[in-house]
Amino acid sequence: MAVETVLKVADMTCSHCEATVKQAVQAVEGVIGVAVDLEAKTVTVTYDEAKTGLDAIKQAIVDSGYEVS
């Protein structure tokens, strides 16, 4: 079942940050879609909860050098 969630990533400040976070989240198995809003500092993720969980997505963001709040 597909789930959509919005995560706050406050330390994104530029288009490079946006691209890095998007790429990290897209690499997580089970992620269906990713939309990054740099101005709002949010990442909207659609994922298949049978294949991955929110913790794995958050960890991918943290591993790419950003903090999820």
Order of alpha helices (4+ residues) and beta strands (2+ residues): beta-alpha-beta-beta-alpha
